[in-house]
């Protein structure tokens, strides 16, 4: 048995078993990544799909996903890979860090700028992200991380030197919502974002779920907090951090409510603009 310190959960994992995320296992009394080099998806995407709006706009980026996630968002659109069954990874495409970095380079003639780690939660397999991102940088390409931001800071420090841009989910701004609905931890996300913006281009995404995080009061608190973030030199950069305010559609285990009213998304985007300069609406 060993304790996994990848995220806030600190799962105590018995020998031969996996933790909550399904992606980290205990073998020989040590924690290791279960799906190292196993890809669930590989696709050349517009950079705006990550979403990133102020990082190489108009570019495309090779996007790779694996398996597992340490949250349980009931509306997850990628639940088949974020919470896979035992056989899901058997059909995975297997690429070493060298092979994936080479694949990214081979797409350069199609306008590819680098590699995005996305689709599932990449940091449940942070070793693969770190090892591959290093090689991508050596090839003169950029790395993007799309994450829920709940990894512990030492894990972030392992990958941060090799990441050029992140989109981080700031899914709401109440501990209740993170704890009871997402099975996450807001404090961890805030710490992760605070550290990431010091050394990386960061954009944030908030999915507006009816009845959960759709009040002006919560958006005002969220955007005010973002506006106070500082870079490594202590300069306030928060107002310049892009925020994507996105529309919810019923998915997976949350089909008991309607899609978010478009007017609500626009209204909350306007609320966020009281504090932030770059606010975008999504899924509208």
N, C-alpha and C positions, 0 to 999 in steps of 0.2 A: 504493500500500500504506500502511496505517496501523494503529496499535496501538489496540485497544479496551481501555479501562480500567474497564469496567463491573464486572467481577468478577475473582476471583483468577487467572483464566486468562491475561489480557492477550493475547488472540489477535492475532497479526500477520496482518491480513486483506488479501489482494490486491484490487486494484481490481475492482469488479464482483462480488465474492464475499461470502459470509456467513461469520461465525465459527462456533465450535462450537455455540452455542445456536441457530443458524439464524435468529435474530431481529435481528441487527445486521450491517449491511453497510457496505462501503467504497465511497463514491461521490465522485468528484472529490478523492480523497486524504483524505477525512474520514469518520468513522464516524457513521452515523445509524441510527435504529430502522427496521426493515423493515416492521413491521406497525402503524405508528402509526394508531390509530383503527379497526383491524380486530378485530372481536370474534368469538370462536368460540362463546361462550355468554353468555346474559343471563337471569338467573333470580332470582326473589324467594325467598330461603332463610331458614330459621330461623337466628338468630345462633349457636345451638349447633352448627350444621353446619360452622362455619369451622375448627376448633371454638373458640368462646369461651363460657366458662361464667360469668365474673364481670364481664361487660361488657354492660349492657342485657339481662339474662336475660329470655327470653320474647319478645324483639323479632324482627322480620324485617328483612332487609337485601337490597337489590338487589345481586346478585353478577355481576361481569363477568369474563370470561376472554378472553385473546388467544391467541397462539401462541408456542412456543419455551420452552426451558429449558436452563440451563447445567450440569445434572447428567444422569446417565443411570441413574437408579435402575431396576434390572431388573424391579421389581415395580410400576412406575408404572401407576396405574389410569386416567390421562389421557394415555397415550402418543400417542394420535392427534393431540393438540394440542401436547403438550410436545416431541415429535419428529416434526413433520408432514412429509409428503412435499411435493414442490414445488407440487402443485395444491391442497393442503388449504385454503389461505387464499382460494382463488378464490370460495368460497361464503360467505365471512365477511360478517357484518353490519357496515357501516361507520357509525360514529358519531363525530362530532367531540367534543372535551371539552365544549363547550356543549350539544350534543345529549344526551350521556350524563348530564350533571349535571341537565338538564331532565327526563330520564326518571326519574331518582332522585326528584326533587321531585314528579313527577306521581304517584308511588306512595305518597306520604305519607298519603293518605287510606286506604290499605290497611295502615297501621301501619309503613311503611318508615321506618327511622331514618337511612338514608344509602346509602353505596356501599362494596362490598367488592371489592377487586382480588384475584382468586383463580383457581383451576382450573389455569392454567399457572403459570410463574414470572413474576410481574408485573414484576420489576425488570430483566428483559432489555429491557423497553420502558419504562424509568423516566420518560422525558420525558412520555409520555402519562399515566402515573400522577400525576406532579407537576402537570401542566397541568389535568387533570380534577379532582383533589382540591382544588385551590385554588377552583375554581368551586363544588364541592359545599359547601365551608365557607361560601362567600358566601351560599349558600342556607339556611344554618342547619342543615345536616345533618352527620353524622359520616362519617369514612373509616376503613376497615379494610383492612389489608394481610395477606395470607396468603402467606408467603414461605419459601424454603429458607435464607435468611440468609447467602448467599454473595456478595452484592454488596460492592463496596469501600466504605469509610467515606465518601468524598466523595459517592458516589451516595446513600447513606443520608441524608447531610446535606441533599441536595436535596429529598427527599420527607418527611423526618421532621417538619418544622414543620406539615405538612398531614395527618398521620396521627394518629388518636385511639387506635387499638388495633391490635395485631399478634398473629397466631399465627405463631410461627417454628418450623420443624422443627429439632429437635436430634436427629438421626436415630440417633445412637449416641455413643459417647465414646471411640473409638479412631481413630487416624489410619489404621490398616490398613483398617477398614471404610469410612471415607470415601474413601480413595484407591483401593482395589482393587475395591470393590463399587459404590459410588455415583459414582465418578470425581469426587469433590469434595475439600473441604479443611476439616478440622475447625477449624483455627486461625482461618480466616476467619469461620466461623460463631460461634465464641466471641467474637471481636472485635465482630461485628455485634450480638449479643445484649447484650454489655456496654454498648455505646453506646445501643442502643434503650431499655433499661430506665431510662435516665436521664431520658427525656422522654416516655415513652409507656406506656400499659397494654400489657403483654406477657404472653402465655400461650405455653407451649411444648408441642410434641407429639413423642413418641418412639414410633415404630412398632416393635414387638418382632418381629423376624424370627428364626425358629428357627435355631440354629447360628451366628448372626451377632452379635447384641447382647443375648442373652437370659440373661446371668448376673447374679446378685445383686451380684457385685463391680463390674461395669460400671455397673449402675444406682446402686449406692451412691456411686461416684465421680462420676457425672453429677449426681445430686441434691445431693451435697455442694458441688460447684462452683456450681450454681445458687443454693444457699443463701447463698453468699458475695457475691452481686451487690449493688451499691450504686446508689442514686439520685444525682441531680446534686448533692445536698447532702452526699454522702458517707455517708448513712445506709444501713445494711444492710437491704435490702428482699427479698432472695432467698427467705427462707422463705415469703413471701406470694405468690410468683409461681406461678400455677397450672401444673401439669404434666399433660398428657393422655397416658396410657400406653395405646397402642392395639394391637389384635390384627391381625396380618398374615393376608391370604388370598392364595393363589397367583394371580399375575397376570402378563401379558405374557411376559417372558423368564425368570421365576422360578416355573415351575410344577412344579419338581422336588422340592418339599417340601410338607408338610401345613400347614394353617392353624395358627397358634399355639394351643397348648392354653390354654383359658380360665384354668385354674388358674395357669399361668405368668404371665399378665397380672396376675391378682389378687396373686400372690406378689410380683412386681416393684413393683406399686403400693404394697404394704405396705413394701417396702424403701425406696422413695422417701419414704414418710411419716416415716422416721427423721429426715429433714432438712427436709421441705416440708409446709406446712399444708394445701394444696389440691391433692390428687392425684385425678384422675378416670380411670376406665377407659373405653375406647372400642371399638366394634365387637364387643362381647361380648353 
